Amino acid sequence: MDAFYASVAELDNPELRGKAIAVGGEGRRGVISAASYEARKFGVKSAMSGALAKQKCPHLIFVKTDYKRYKEISLKVRNIFYEYTDLVEPLSLDEAYLDVTENKKGNPSANTIAREIRQRIFNETGLIASAGISINKFIAKVASDINKPNGQKTVHPDEVLQFLDELPVNKFYGVGKVTASKMYNLGIFVGSDLKKKTREELVKLFGKSGDHYYNIVRGIHKSPVKPNRVRKSVAAERTFLENISSEIFMIEELEKIAEELEKRMITLDTKGKTITLKIKYSDFTQHTRSKTKKYFMQNLKEFFPLVKELLFQEKLLNSVRLLGLSFSNLNTVKKEPFWVQLKIDFNDQSF
């Protein structure tokens, strides 16, 4: 879905159409969840502070998040998917992978199916969507960003290697700013540069991810579409414009992150036993601290005391650039049944 949260706001408030809008909190402490394409032209983007967004776009209009509404529309879109295939792997409320190799419409053209689905989404919800079509999830994901908004891109099997050779490394799904910067320093700017590195070199440079990069630049990504994918964690985090070192200030920030995490848990109708605090320091080193309870939690009042315990559990090593909270050990993860052989005392005379 294209600019999903912002597009929903425009759908429900037609007077916002064509204007620069941002979904999220206004002010220095507020964080942008999504921005309309009109706002993006001014450099407004998700995870940016509300104050900086307003500075970049003085006429920016802020709207509040509405997860209940997002979920409602997401279910409508997903139901459209299921009319074409049962192999649907949702990634979030606004994104999913579909395997249409064998589909319910008997249509041999994935390109045609994507176009039809996008048209139906527009007809039935009033929102626009983009699609990427290719031989595996990785290339389809990359392709889906190329003709946004309201477009699609097909990378045919015989085009895959050339497509990846010419693709800038920062466009590779999973390559963030830090990794891209490291690749630039190594003279790796596009896929063909990355392909020159051996598997051993890439593993030495990027650890386990190096093996992944070696495969994907050659069009190898064997992960199937998993329709029964079980969510294993729910998280929320915030990167600060300026590094912070005051634990009191961190508590204030963690309260906001915890509120967001609580909203997501409620929206997903999920509870968890393990709460984890993520701390990324100014030197980009990252530490996590976790606490597990015997009961499931969802409410802020239940889990936030644990968050404070985790923060003060150890002395901070440096100033902090990012804080995050996540729940794992969720009630959505089903445990395999196990069987116990009962022992019956046949000498018992009570039969």
N, C-alpha and C positions, 0 to 999 in steps of 0.2 A: 504494500500500500504506500502511496506517495504522501509524505509529510502527514502521516495518519492523524495524529492528535490535532494538529493545526487544521487539517481538512475537515475533521469532525466539527470543530468549533465553527468553521465557515458554513458547514452544512446546517447547523442548528441556529446560526445567526447570520443570515444572508447579507446583512449590512457590512460584515467583515470581509466579504469576498473582494479579492484584488488588493487588499491592504496588507501592510507589514504587521503580522501578529506573532506573538510568542506565547507558548503554553508553559506556565511555570510561575515562579515567584519573582516579584519586582523588587528592586533594591540590591544592595551589595551582598546581602546574605542569601537572596533568592537565587535559584538555579533554573535555567531554561531546560525544559524537557523536549520541546520540539519547536520548530520555527517554520513559518510559511515560506514559499519560494521567494516571495516579494521581500521578506525580511532577510533571507539568506544572501540576497544581492548586496546587502550592506555588511555582510560578515557575521550576522547573527547565527549561532548554531547551538545545538544541544550541549549541555554540560557547562555552558558559559554563565557567568553571574548575571543577574538581572541588571545590575548597575552598568556593567560593561556593555551589555546588549543595548541599553538605552543610550549609552554614549555613542555607540556605533550607528544607531538608528533612532534619532530623537523622537520621531513620530511613531515609534513602535507601540503597538497595543498589546497589553498583557491579558491573558485569559486563564482561568483556573482549570486544573486538570479534572477530568470526569471519568474515572476508570470504569464505573458502572456502564456508562454510555459506550466506551471503547469496547468493552467486553461484549455488549449487546450486538454491535455492528460486526465485530470479529466473528461471532458465531454465525451470523448471516452469510458472511463471506466463506467461512469454512464449509457451510452446508452446500454452497455452490460447488466447491471443490469435490465434495463427496458424490456429486452427481456424475463426475467424470472418472474418479478413481478412489479406491479405498486406501491407496498408498499415499497418505498425506502425513507429513511430519511437520507439525507446527513448531516454529522457533520462538515466536512471541505472538502478541495479539495481532500484529500487522505483517507477519511474514511466515511463509511455509515452503517446504519442498514438496513437489508432487512428482510421482513416477507415473507417466502416462504411456509407457512402453506397450502395455496392454490396458486399454481403457474401456469404460462402459459404453462409449459412443461408437466404438469400432473405427475410430478415425486414425489413420496412419500418420497424420501430420501433427507433430507436437506444436509446431508454429501456429497452425490453424486453431488448435485447442486453446493455446494461450491467448490468442486474439479473441476467441469466443468467450472465454472466462472473463477477460478484462471488460468486455462489452457488457456481460451480464452483471458484473459487479457494479458498473456504472448505472445500468438500468434499474437495478434493485436496491442500491444504496445511495446513489448520487455521488459516489466517490470514484477517484481514478486510481489505477494500479499500474505497475510496470512488471515486466517479466524477463527472465533470462532463460534461454533454452539451449541445452547442450548435452554432452555424453555423461557428465557426472555432476555431483552437487557443487563442487568447487567452482568449476567453469560457469555453471548456470548462475551461481551467486554473483560472480564477478560481472557476468554479462548483464545481469538485471539492473546494474547501476549505470550502464552506458547510455541508454536512451531515456533516462528519467527527465521529467515526469511524463507519465501517460504514454509510455513507449515500450518496445521490447527489442531484444537482440538475440539472434540465433547464431550460435557458433557450431557449424557443421563439423562432423568428424574429420573431414579432410582439411579443415581450416584451423583445427585446434593448435597445432604446434606453431604455426606462424602467428596466430593470435597471442599465444603465450610469449613467444620470442619478442614481440613488439610491445608487450604490456609493461608499463612502468611498475617497478617493484612496490611502490606505495599503493598500487591498485590491487595487489594480491591480497585476497581476503585472509586476515590473520596477521598481516604485517603492519604494525602500528608505527607511530612517529619515531620512537626510539630505535626500533629495528631498522626502519627505512634509513634513518640517519647513519646508522652503523654500516649499512650496505653501501650507501653513497661514499663513505670514507674508504671503502674497500674497492671502489670503482664499479660497483654493481648498480646500474640504473634501470635496466630493463631485463626482461626474462632471458634474453640471449646471453647477457652478462652472467646471470645467475647460473645458467646451464654450464658455463665453462668450469665451474667449481666441482670438484669431486665430492662424492658423498662424505668421505672422511674429512675433507676440508670444511664442509658445511656443518658437520656435527661438532667439529672442534671449535668453530666460530660461534655457533648458535645452540649448541647442546642438542637435546632431543628434537627441537624444532628443525634443526638442520636436515634431518632425515625426511621430514615432511616437505621442506622446500625442494629437496632433490627430486622428490616424486611429482609434486604438483606442477613444477615447471616443465615436466615431461608429459603432462596431461594424465598422470596416474593419481586417482583418488577413488579408492575402492569402497568407501562408506556407502551402504545402501540407504534408501529412504526408509526410515523406521517409524511406521504408523503408531506403534504402541510405545513410543518413547516415553519413559517415566521421568518427570522432573525430579532431580536429585537435590537441588538447592534453589533458594530464592535470595537475591542480594540487592543491596543499594549502596552506592558510594558517592563520594564527592571529592573532586580535585580542587584545591584552593588556588586562588590567584596569587597569593603570597604565602610562603611557608609559615607555619605556625609552630610555636614552641610552648605556649601556655596550656597546661592541662585543663585549666578552668574553661578556656576558650574551646578546647577540644570537646569537653563535655557538652557545651552548647551546640556545637556542630553535630555531635553524635546524636543528640536528641532529635534534631531535624532529620538526620539519616534514618534513625529508628522509627520516626513517624512515617517516613516514606516506605520503609520495610514493612511496617504494620499494615499500611494500605495495600501493598502488594500481596501480603499473605491473606488478607481478608478477601481481596478481589479473586485470588486463585483458590479460595476456600481451602487453605493449607495451614498446617501447623508443624512445628519442628521441635526436636529435643536438643539440638546442638546449635549454639550461637557462636559465631566466629567474628573476631575483630581483625580487620586488615589494616596494617599501617605501612604506608610507603613513605620513606624518608626523602629528604632533599637530594641525597646522593643516589636515589632510585632503588636502593635496597629495600626489600619488602619482608615484613614479618607478619605472622598470624598468631593469634592466641584464641583458644577455644574453651568452651565450657559446656558440658552435657548434663541435662537433668533426666530424671526417670520419667517425667511426664511431658506431654506435648505443650508447646507454648505458641501463642500468636499475639496476645495482648501486650502492648507497650509496657504496662505496669508490671507485667510478669517478668519480661526479659531485660528491661533496661537496667535494673540493679546489677545484673550479671555483666552487662556491658561496662559499667563503671568499675566493677571488680577487675575485669580484664585489662582495662586501661591502666590501672594502678598496680597491676600484677608485677610488672617489671619497670625499671627505670628506662625512660626514652633515650635512644642512642643519639638522636640528632633532631633538627627541626623537621616537621612533617608537612608533606605536600598533598597527601591523600589519606582519607579515612574511609573505611567501608565496613559494612555489617552484612552477614549472611546467615541464613538458617539452612541446616542440613539435617540428615536423619529425619526426613519428613514422613508424615503419615500417608503420603502418596506412594511410598516405596513399599511394595508388597513383599512380604517374606515368604520364602518357599515353605510349603507345609512339610512337617516332619512327622514320622510315625513312631509310636512307642509300642513295643510288644508287651502286652499285659501278661502278668504271671498269675495263673489261676491255681489255687491250692485245691486239688481234687479230693483232698482228705477232709475238706470242710463239710461237716454233716448238716449244714443249714440248707442244702439244696432241696 
